[in-house]
Amino acid sequence: MESGVRRGPATARGPASATPMPRHELGAGAEARARGPGAVGARRFLLCLYLVGFLDLFGVSMVVPLLSLHVKSLGASPTVAGIVGSSYGILQLFSSTLVGCWSDVVGRRSSLLVCILFSALGYLILGASTNVFLFALARVPVGIFKHTLSISRALLSDLVAEKERPLVIGQFNAASSVGFILGPMVGGYLTELEDGFYLTAFICFSVFILNAGLVWLFPWCEAKLSSAEKIQAARRNSAPWGRGDGHGQETATPPRSTVGPRPARPPWLEFTSTLRDMKNLIFSEMWDLFAVRLLMAVAVMLYYSNFVLALEERFGVRPRAAGYLISYGSALGALAGLALGPLLRLYRHDGHALLLHSSALTCLLLLLHACARSVPVAVLCSSLLAVSTAVGRTCITDLQLAAGGAQASGTVIGVGQSVTAVGRIIAPLLSGLAQEVSPCGPPSLGAVLALVAIFLMSLNRARYGGAGGGSDKLKRE
């Protein structure tokens, strides 16, 4: 793969020795010299990825809040606007897993470039949309290929050690969240200008083109050392899906299976093999993780689905003030991503325990928000929810990657995004039904779903072991 995840003996050669010396035989100076250049190169590469994540959400968040206003200005009825809006989630549902699997086969660099360029094409068409047909057409390439953040997270998983992964993904999410904070403010200012929406969409297109240029100029060679070392370590473990024929992870077979080159297989055969393994993955040991992801995603989406409307109906808060509160929550979520390192050290790198506790806090805050009788209590709940959901989102992604293995991180993240897309389809329907009962209905229903997720996590707690050992235990099953 172009990000340094290459198969065969080429991975074992290069800057690292094919037969590394035991750690106790290396002096402190020798170990620093052996690891220093690779660590510096990997850190530089991570900073480039953080910049890509920031620009991605900065460009998207300039446009997305304005879509409903623009499609209405084109003369679309509410029903047509709803159908066009839901088409994005439906396309994401079917494309997330396929694009993630495709990135495992063809490499992160090629798949990331293709996704960025096709997303840029979608926003270019959106900037030229003067009727509903062009507007709907613009959502097609974005719905299929807007998986740049997912592939970036898979690439992060390829590059860093397992204990460092939650911290690095949290930092990536924080950098992306900063873009989501700044984008709506810039888009809101630009849209007040003449032909403001078209200008905003064109700037978003330009941001994606800039991102493509950055990915093309990435120091990929500097990331190959850490990636190759990570894959070598993964090969010494048993394959998480009970096989070792498709992704370079070997089972407990004789040593000769890890030395000689394997015969090359056509890309379509790799693709179908990965899809078959993905099916086994979903319906085996990881089903509970995907179920928890779906339940928590729907719970949080129910809370946000009528957030502005509920604040106005319950407390008389104007939409502008509610928008400021959303931006404030996004900023807190970004800070929570940066605080994951100390949190994980406090939990001794037990990601499952951290996920369980953050989900319990989310459940409690949803219930408190539904019962709030004053604006300060609602603001406090909203602030803490931004933190708990940011922590939980990173933890569930890390647990999925730990269970899925290093060689199929794109597929695992893609399946997770498909599960979230299912939540995007379900949540509006449940929110509408709950809101018929009361403005407090959506967060109350979200608390119930979060409680079910907590119960499910508690039942499967033993499968993930104690502090620091859960991931390894799951992989050996």
C-alpha positions in Angstrom: 0.0 0.0 0.0 1.2 3.5 -0.7 1.1 4.6 2.9 3.8 2.1 3.7 1.6 -0.9 4.3 3.1 -3.1 1.8 2.9 -6.9 1.7 5.7 -9.4 1.3 9.3 -9.2 2.2 9.6 -5.6 1.2 8.0 -4.6 4.4 10.6 -6.4 6.5 13.5 -4.8 4.7 14.5 -1.1 4.6 15.5 1.1 7.5 14.6 -1.5 10.1 16.4 -4.8 10.3 14.5 -7.9 9.2 15.7 -9.6 12.4 15.5 -6.8 15.1 17.7 -7.2 18.2 16.0 -7.8 21.5 15.3 -4.6 23.3 17.5 -5.5 26.3 20.5 -5.7 23.9 20.2 -2.2 22.7 21.8 0.6 24.8 19.9 3.8 25.4 21.9 5.7 22.8 21.5 2.9 20.2 17.8 2.7 20.8 17.4 6.5 20.4 19.4 6.4 17.2 17.3 3.5 15.9 14.0 5.1 16.7 14.7 8.8 16.4 14.4 9.5 12.7 11.3 7.3 12.3 9.6 9.0 15.2 10.3 12.5 13.8 9.1 11.5 10.4 5.9 9.9 11.7 5.2 13.0 13.9 5.6 15.3 10.8 3.3 13.0 8.9 0.7 13.1 11.7 0.7 16.9 11.7 0.0 16.9 8.0 -2.9 14.6 8.6 -4.2 16.9 11.3 -4.1 19.8 8.8 -6.1 17.8 6.3 -8.7 17.0 8.9 -9.0 20.6 9.9 -9.4 21.8 6.3 -11.9 19.1 5.5 -14.4 20.0 8.2 -13.7 23.7 7.7 -14.8 23.5 4.1 -17.7 21.3 4.7 -19.1 23.2 7.7 -19.1 26.4 5.6 -21.7 24.9 3.2 -23.7 22.3 5.1 -25.6 24.8 7.4 -26.7 26.7 4.3 -28.0 23.7 2.3 -31.6 23.8 3.5 -31.9 27.5 2.8 -30.4 27.1 -0.7 -32.6 24.2 -1.8 -35.6 26.2 -0.5 -34.5 29.2 -2.6 -34.5 26.9 -5.6 -38.2 26.3 -5.2 -38.1 22.8 -3.8 -41.0 21.8 -1.6 -40.3 20.5 1.9 -41.0 16.9 0.8 -38.5 17.2 -2.1 -36.0 18.9 0.1 -36.3 16.1 2.6 -35.8 13.4 0.0 -32.8 15.2 -1.4 -31.4 15.6 2.1 -31.8 12.0 3.0 -30.2 10.8 -0.2 -26.8 11.7 1.3 -27.3 9.5 4.3 -28.5 6.6 2.1 -25.5 6.9 -0.2 -23.2 7.0 2.8 -24.8 3.9 4.3 -23.8 1.8 1.2 -20.6 3.5 0.3 -18.8 3.7 3.7 -18.0 0.0 4.0 -17.1 -0.3 0.3 -14.8 2.7 0.3 -13.1 1.6 3.5 -12.6 -1.9 2.1 -11.3 -0.4 -1.1 -8.7 1.7 0.8 -7.4 -1.5 2.4 -6.8 -3.0 -1.0 -5.5 -0.2 -3.2 -3.7 1.9 -0.5 -4.5 4.9 1.6 -2.8 7.5 -0.6 -4.7 6.6 -3.8 -8.1 6.2 -2.1 -7.7 9.4 -0.1 -6.8 11.4 -3.2 -9.8 10.0 -5.2 -12.2 10.7 -2.3 -11.0 14.3 -2.0 -11.1 15.0 -5.7 -14.6 13.5 -6.2 -15.9 15.4 -3.1 -14.4 18.6 -4.6 -16.3 17.8 -7.8 -19.5 17.5 -5.8 -19.1 20.9 -4.2 -18.1 22.5 -7.5 -21.5 21.2 -9.0 -23.2 22.5 -5.9 -21.7 26.0 -6.5 -23.2 25.9 -10.0 -26.6 24.5 -9.0 -29.3 26.8 -10.3 -32.1 24.2 -10.0 -33.1 21.3 -7.8 -31.8 18.7 -10.3 -28.2 20.1 -10.2 -28.5 20.3 -6.4 -29.4 16.7 -6.1 -26.7 15.7 -8.6 -24.1 17.5 -6.5 -24.9 15.4 -3.5 -24.2 12.1 -5.4 -20.4 12.3 -5.6 -20.2 13.7 -2.1 -22.5 11.0 -0.7 -20.3 8.2 -2.3 -16.8 9.6 -1.8 -17.0 11.9 1.3 -15.0 9.4 3.4 -11.8 11.4 3.7 -11.9 11.6 7.5 -12.5 7.8 7.8 -9.6 7.0 5.5 -7.4 9.5 7.5 -8.3 7.7 10.7 -7.5 4.3 9.1 -4.1 5.8 8.1 -3.5 7.0 11.6 -4.3 3.4 12.8 -1.7 2.1 10.3 1.0 4.5 11.6 0.8 4.5 15.4 1.2 1.9 18.2 -2.0 0.6 19.7 -1.6 2.4 23.0 -1.0 5.7 21.2 -3.9 5.3 18.9 -6.7 6.7 21.1 -4.6 9.8 21.8 -3.7 10.4 18.2 -7.2 9.9 16.9 -8.4 12.2 19.7 -6.0 14.9 18.5 -7.1 14.4 14.9 -10.8 14.8 16.0 -9.8 17.9 17.9 -8.1 19.4 14.9 -11.2 18.6 12.8 -13.5 20.1 15.4 -11.6 23.4 15.2 -12.4 23.5 11.5 -16.1 22.8 12.4 -16.1 25.7 14.8 -14.6 28.2 12.3 -16.4 27.1 9.2 -20.0 28.0 10.1 -18.9 31.5 11.1 -17.1 32.1 7.8 -20.0 30.6 5.8 -22.6 32.7 7.7 -20.6 35.8 6.9 -20.1 35.0 3.2 -23.7 34.0 2.6 -24.9 37.5 3.4 -22.9 38.8 0.4 -24.4 38.9 -3.1 -24.5 35.3 -4.5 -23.0 34.3 -1.2 -23.9 30.6 -1.4 -22.2 30.1 -4.7 -19.1 31.9 -3.4 -19.1 29.7 -0.3 -19.4 26.5 -2.3 -16.6 27.6 -4.6 -14.4 28.3 -1.6 -15.2 24.9 -0.3 -14.2 23.4 -3.6 -10.9 25.3 -3.5 -10.3 24.0 0.1 -10.7 20.4 -1.1 -8.4 21.0 -4.1 -5.8 22.4 -1.6 -6.3 19.2 0.5 -5.6 17.1 -2.5 -2.4 19.0 -3.1 -1.3 18.5 0.5 -2.0 14.7 0.3 0.0 14.5 -3.0 2.9 16.3 -1.3 2.8 14.4 1.9 6.1 13.0 3.2 4.8 9.4 2.7 8.4 8.0 2.8 8.9 9.3 6.3 5.9 7.4 7.6 6.9 4.0 6.1 9.2 3.0 8.9 6.7 3.3 11.7 4.0 1.7 9.5 6.2 -1.2 8.5 7.3 -1.9 12.1 3.6 -1.9 13.2 2.7 -4.4 10.5 5.6 -6.6 11.5 4.4 -6.6 15.0 0.9 -7.5 13.9 2.2 -10.4 11.9 3.7 -11.9 15.0 0.2 -12.1 16.5 -2.6 -14.4 15.4 -4.9 -13.0 12.8 -8.0 -11.5 14.4 -10.4 -13.2 12.0 -8.8 -16.6 12.3 -6.9 -16.5 9.0 -3.8 -15.1 7.4 -4.2 -15.2 3.6 -5.5 -11.9 2.5 -3.9 -9.0 4.4 -0.4 -10.0 5.4 -1.2 -11.2 8.9 0.0 -14.7 9.6 -1.5 -17.3 11.9 0.6 -19.6 14.0 2.1 -21.4 11.0 5.7 -22.4 10.4 8.2 -19.6 10.0 8.6 -20.1 6.3 5.1 -18.6 5.8 6.4 -15.2 6.9 9.5 -15.2 4.9 8.8 -16.1 1.3 6.7 -13.9 -1.0 3.0 -14.8 -1.4 1.6 -15.0 -4.9 -0.1 -11.8 -6.0 -3.8 -11.9 -6.3 -6.1 -9.7 -8.5 -7.5 -6.7 -6.8 -11.1 -7.9 -7.3 -10.2 -11.1 -5.4 -8.6 -9.1 -2.6 -11.8 -7.0 -2.5 -14.2 -9.9 -2.3 -12.1 -11.6 0.2 -12.0 -8.6 2.5 -15.8 -8.2 2.1 -16.3 -11.9 3.1 -14.0 -11.4 6.1 -15.9 -8.2 7.0 -19.2 -10.2 7.1 -17.6 -12.7 9.4 -16.3 -9.8 11.5 -19.7 -8.2 12.0 -21.5 -11.3 12.9 -18.8 -12.7 15.3 -16.9 -11.0 18.1 -17.5 -7.4 17.1 -21.3 -7.4 16.8 -21.6 -5.8 20.3 -19.3 -2.9 19.4 -21.3 -2.1 16.4 -24.6 -2.4 18.3 -23.2 0.0 21.0 -22.1 2.4 18.3 -25.5 2.4 16.7 -27.4 2.9 20.0 -25.1 5.7 21.2 -25.2 7.4 17.8 -29.0 7.4 17.7 -29.1 8.6 21.3 -26.9 11.6 20.6 -28.6 12.4 17.3 -32.0 12.4 19.0 -30.6 15.1 21.4 -29.3 17.3 18.6 -32.2 16.7 16.2 -34.5 19.2 17.9 -31.9 21.1 20.0 -32.6 24.6 18.6 -36.3 24.1 18.5 -36.5 22.6 22.0 -34.5 25.5 23.5 -36.8 28.0 21.9 -40.0 26.2 22.9 -38.9 25.4 26.5 -36.8 28.4 27.5 -37.4 31.0 24.8 -33.8 30.9 23.6 -33.4 32.5 20.2 -31.8 30.4 17.4 -28.7 32.7 17.2 -28.0 32.1 20.9 -28.5 28.3 20.3 -26.0 28.5 17.5 -23.5 30.1 19.7 -24.1 27.3 22.2 -23.5 24.7 19.6 -20.2 26.3 18.6 -19.2 26.4 22.3 -20.0 22.7 22.6 -17.8 22.0 19.5 -14.9 23.8 21.2 -15.3 21.8 24.3 -15.4 18.6 22.2 -12.1 19.7 20.6 -10.5 20.2 24.1 -11.8 16.8 25.2 -9.9 15.2 22.3 -6.7 16.8 23.5 -7.4 15.6 27.1 -7.7 11.9 26.1 -4.0 11.2 26.9 -4.4 12.0 30.6 -7.7 10.2 30.7 -6.3 7.0 29.2 -3.4 7.1 31.6 -5.8 7.5 34.5 -7.7 4.4 33.2 -4.5 2.5 32.5 -5.3 2.4 28.8 -8.5 0.4 29.5 -10.6 1.9 26.6 -13.6 -0.3 27.3 -13.9 1.1 30.9 -13.5 4.6 29.6 -16.2 4.0 27.0 -18.6 2.5 29.6 -18.2 5.5 32.0 -18.5 8.1 29.2 -21.6 6.4 28.0 -23.1 6.4 31.5 -22.3 10.1 31.8 -24.0 10.7 28.4 -27.1 8.8 29.6 -27.3 10.8 32.8 -26.8 14.1 31.0 -29.5 13.3 28.5 -31.9 12.6 31.3 -31.0 15.8 33.1 -31.4 17.8 30.0 -34.9 16.4 29.4 -35.8 17.3 33.0 -34.1 20.7 33.0 -36.3 23.6 34.1 -33.8 26.5 33.6 -31.4 27.7 31.0 -28.2 27.3 33.1 -29.0 23.6 33.8 -29.5 23.1 30.0 -26.3 24.9 29.2 -24.4 22.8 31.8 -25.8 19.5 30.4 -24.9 20.6 26.8 -21.4 21.5 27.8 -20.7 18.2 29.5 -22.4 16.2 26.7 -20.0 17.7 24.2 -17.1 16.3 26.3 -18.6 12.8 27.0 -19.7 12.2 23.4 -16.2 13.2 22.1 -14.5 10.8 24.4 -17.0 8.0 23.7 -16.7 8.5 19.9 -12.9 8.1 20.1 -13.0 5.1 22.4 -15.5 3.1 20.3 -13.4 3.7 17.2 -10.3 2.6 19.0 -12.0 -0.6 20.3 -13.1 -1.4 16.8 -9.6 -1.0 15.3 -8.1 -3.1 18.1 -10.6 -5.9 17.4 -10.3 -5.6 13.6 -6.5 -5.7 13.3 -4.0 -3.5 11.6 -4.4 -4.7 8.1 -8.2 -4.0 7.7 -8.5 -0.7 9.5 -10.2 0.9 6.5 -12.8 -1.8 6.4 -13.5 -1.7 10.1 -13.9 2.1 10.1 -16.0 1.9 7.0 -18.4 -0.5 8.7 -18.6 1.8 11.6 -19.5 4.7 9.4 -22.2 2.6 7.8 -23.6 1.9 11.2 -23.6 5.6 12.0 -25.4 6.2 8.6 -28.1 3.8 9.7 -28.4 6.0 12.8 -28.8 9.1 10.6 -31.7 7.4 8.9 -33.4 6.2 12.1 -32.9 9.2 14.3 -35.1 11.7 12.4 -38.0 9.3 12.4 -37.7 8.5 16.1 -37.2 12.2 16.9 -40.4 13.2 15.1 -42.4 10.6 16.9 -41.0 11.5 20.3 -41.5 15.2 19.7 -45.2 14.6 19.1 -45.4 13.6 22.7 -43.2 16.4 24.2 -40.3 18.7 23.4 -38.4 16.7 26.0 -39.2 13.4 24.2 -36.1 13.1 22.0 -33.5 13.4 24.8 -35.6 11.2 27.0 -35.7 8.5 24.3 -31.9 9.0 23.8 -31.3 8.3 27.5 -33.2 5.0 27.2 -31.2 3.9 24.2 -27.9 4.9 26.0 -29.0 2.8 29.0 -29.5 -0.2 26.7 -25.9 0.4 25.3 -24.5 0.5 28.8 -26.3 -2.7 29.7 -24.8 -4.4 26.6 -21.3 -3.2 27.4 -21.6 -4.4 31.0 -22.7 -7.9 29.8 -19.6 -8.1 27.5 -17.1 -6.5 29.9 -15.3 -9.8 30.6 -14.4 -10.2 26.9 -12.2 -7.1 27.0 -10.1 -8.0 29.9 -8.6 -5.6 32.5 -6.6 -2.5 32.1 -4.4 -2.5 29.1 -5.1 -6.0 28.1 -8.5 -5.9 26.6 -7.5 -5.5 23.0 -5.0 -8.3 23.1 -7.5 -10.6 24.6 -10.1 -9.9 22.0 -7.6 -10.5 19.2 -6.7 -13.9 20.5 -10.3 -15.2 20.5 
